[in-house]
């Protein structure tokens, strides 16, 4: 079988699909979706990639064209299928176009923030998660092995690894611009993952000095607090801290946070929601005057490119050379094994 035969990508991203539609898909596309699609004959192999910018299904299928997306819809649980069939901006890439799309995604060329730091690892984790539940075979192995290697080298050639072109950093910069010289109270950071860390580090650079961190995982919160010179807030008390803070930033996943009616306190000056699905919309309802920044608002402000357009060209040249290798059947197992690659 040729390496291009039967592979596809069907999905949505921030370019054509509103955040509300993306988060509706993401909230229902859980860990069981990959084996569910295979069991119900949506595709022979499946890898689900769900990030703040995109929800995509990669796979191998004997079907062609629109029938691929239709078969996926028929194989989905009913609630997800209804959303999938009504979501605007669903695209489909087959064969070589699928390889090109995934390599550009993994390299950061299709991100809201050009060259973002997180995406290469997110693609790798998506592949490994599918592999663990039996969702991958030779086609997905070849596709992801090749694109991950190509994307890593393209990022190096473009200089994307320098600095921290992440969603968290861009959000902190946008928030500082929106606040201007306005004085605020403490900054409450919900979450302790990569996005939260990137936001926190950038916030320090922008002059935020009093930072509280609250996470469902206390150990990670404590580690981030040490790095930021901040304080931890027990997860059970994040609501109290939110009412006493000047800025609330959520870098969480998992959907809406439970929120009870606040006291008569003035509440935060700004709310930043970097979750997909969003987590702070209920909080926002109680503080309509607060500055609001979510991924959709950030996209309007932060369509960034490297300082030199030559960086993009260098990345694309590397991808095209690896594309030819992949079409000719070149593979390297080490790139997808734990510890393999970089």
N, C-alpha and C positions, 0 to 999 in steps of 0.2 A: 504493500500500500504506500502511495506517495505521502510524504510528510504533510502536504497541504490538504489531503483528501478528507472531507467530512468534518473538519474542525470549524467552529463558529464562535462568535461572541454576540450575545443579545443583551441589551441593557439600556440604561439611561445615565446621563451625567448632568453636571451643573450648567452645561451650555444650553440645553434645550428643554430641560425638565425642571419645573419649580421645586424648591426645597420641600414644600408640603407633600408633593407627590413622591419624591425620593424617600422621605422619612416614612411615609405610609408603607412603601415597599420594604424598606429596611427593617421596620418594626415587626414585620410578619415573616421575613425570610430568616428563620432561625437555624440552629445547628442541624435540624433534621431535614432541611430542604434538599440537600444534596442526595442522600439516599432515597428520599421520597420521589424525586424527579426520575431517578433511575428505575426504581421499583414500578413506577407508573408509566414507564416507556416515554418519558419526555426526551431523553437522550441516553446514549450508551455510556458516556463519561460526562462528569459534571464537576466544575469548580466554581464556587460562588465567591465573588469579590465584592464586599460591601464596605465603603469608606464614606467619609464626609462629602466627597465629590460625586460618588457614583455607586450604582448597584448593577453588577454585571454577572451574567452567567456564561461561562466558557464551557465548551463541551465538544463531543463528537456525535454526529448524527448521520443516519442514512438519508435523511430528508434534505431538501434544498429550498432556498428562498423563504418566502413568508410562512411556509408550512413548518419551519423550525420554530419560530416564535409561537405559532398556533399550537404546536404539540407541547411546548413548554407550558402554555396556559392550561391546556387540558389536563396536564399531569400535576398541576399545583393544587394545594388545598383550596377549597372553594373561596374562602375570604381573600386569599392572596391572588387567586386567579381573577377575581372581579376587579381588583385594583390594577393588576397587570394589563388586563384588556382595555382599561380606560385611561391608562397613563399616557400623557403626551410625550412625544420625543423619543420613543423606543427605536433604537437602531439595531442593525444586524450587519455583522461582518463575517464573511466566509473565506476559507482557504487562506491564501497569502494575505488578504486584507485583514484577517483576524490576527495573524502574526504581527503585522505592522502596527495594528491598533494596540495590542498588549505590550509590545516593546516600547511604544511611545508613552503609554500609561505608566509602565514601570520606571521609565527614565525620568518621569516628571514633566514631559512635554505636553501632556493634556490636562494638567492639574490647574486648579484655580490660581495657585501660587506656583509660577513656573520654577521647576527644579526642586519642588518641596522635598523635605528631608525624610518624611515618613513612608512614602508610597512604595519604595522598593521593598522594604520589610513587610508591608501589608500584602503585597503580591506574593511574597515568599510564604507568609503565614497562611494565606488563603489556599495555596497549593498544598501545603503540608497538612492542613486541616482536612481537605478533601481526601488526600492520600490515606489518612488515618481511618476514615470511615469507608474506604473502598470505592471512592468516587473517581479515581484516576486509573488510566491504563497507558498503553504505549503512546497514544496520540497526545494526551495531556502532559505526559512526562516529557516528550520531545518538545512540545510547545513551550512549556514553562521553563524547562532547563535552558533552552536556547534564548528565550527572551530575557530571562533574569541575567544571564551572562552578558548578553548584548547591552542591556540597560545599565548594568554596573559599569561597564567600560565606557559607554556613552556619557554617563554622568561624570566620570573621571575626566574624559576629554573636554567636556564642557565646563568643568570647574564647578559643577553643582554642589559638590561636597564641601565647598568652602563656605564658612558662615553657617547660618541656620535659616534657609528660606522656607519656613514652616508656617502652617496656618496659625499656630499659637503666637509666633512672633509677629506676623502681620496683623493679627487681631489686637495685640498689645500696642502696636504702633498706631493703628487706627483709633483705638480708644484714647490714647494720649492726645491725638490730634483733635478728637471730638471734645474732650474735656478742656483743652487749652490750658489756661492758667487757673482754672477753677479748683478750689480746695475741696478734697473729699476725705471721708473717713477711711478706716481700714479697708483693704482689698481682701475679700473672701474668695478663695480659689477652691472650687469643688472638683475633686479628682486629683490623681497624682501620677498619671501616665505621661507619655511623651508630649502630647499637646499641652497638658497642664504645665509641665516643666518648661517647655519652650515659651509659653506665655509668661510664666513667673520670672524666668531669666530676663526676658525682654522688658517686663514691667519694672524690674530693678534698674535696668539701664535708663528707663524713662522717668525715674525718680520716685516710684512707689516704694515707700520704706516699710510701712506696717502691713504685712501680709499674713493672713490666716489661711491655713490649709485644712480642709476636711475631706476625708475619703472613707469609703466603706472598708478599705484595707488600711488599718492604722499604721502598720509598719512602713508602707510606702509613703503615707502622709508624713510620718516622722522623718523619713529620709529626705523628702523634698523640703520640708521645713528647715532642716539643718542646712541644706544647700542654699536656701534663699534667705537664711537668717530670720525665718518667720516663726509662727507659733501654730501648733495643731489645735483643732477644735474637734471634739468627739463627734462622730457621725450623728449620734442621737440629738445633738444640739446645733446642727447646722442652721436650722430655721431661726433660732434665737440669734445666732451670729449674723445671719443675713439681715435681720431687722436692725442690727446695730452697726452694720458696715456701710461704707460709702459706695463700694462697687462689688457686685456679685458676678463671678465668672464661673460658668459651668463648662468643664471639659469632660463630661460624663457621657456614657452611652446607656441605653436601656429605657429611654422614654421619660415621660413626665414625672417630675418629683411631686410627692404629696405635699400640700401646702395648706395650712389653716389660716384663717383670717388673722392678719397681724394686729398688733396693738396700735395705739395712736402715734407711734413713733414715725418720724419723717421717712425713714427707710432709705434705701440706696439711691444714689444719684445716677448710677448707670448699671445696666444689666447686659452681660455678654454671654450668649448661648452658643457654644461651639459643638453641641451634640446633634447627632442624627440617629434617631428622632430628637427633636428639641426637648429640653428638660425644664425650661424656666417660663413657659408661656403662662402658666397659672400665677406665678409670682408677678409677672409683668402686668396682669390684670389688676393687681392691687396698687401698682405704682405706675400709672399711665404717663406721668410726667418724666419718668426716668429715661435717660438716653438708652436706646435699644440697639444692640449690635448682634446679629446672628450671621450664619454663613451666607445667606442670601444678600444681606446688606454688605457683608465683607466682599462678596464677589463684585458688587458694583464699584467698590473703591479700590480693589486690589488685583486687577488683571495685570500682573507684573511679568516682565520679561527680564532676562539678564541685562546687565549694563551694556554688553556688546551683543548685537544680533549674531555675530560670528560664533558665539557659544552654541546657539541652537544649530547652526550649520555644522559645526564640528560633531555634535551629538548625532545629527541625522546621518552624517557620512559613516559614522561607526555602525549605526543601526543597519544601514543599507549593506555594508560589507558582511555583517552577521546574517542578514536576511539571505544572502546568496549561499552562505555556508549551510543554513538550515534547510533550504530548498534542496541542497545536494546531500542532505542526510547527516550533517555533522552534529554530534552530541557529546556531552561530558556529564557523567553521572555526579561527579563531586559537587557541582554547583547547587544541587538541591538537597544534599545530605546535611544533617546537622553539623555545623562547623565548616561546611564547604563554602567556597567563595568568600566574599567579604561584605 
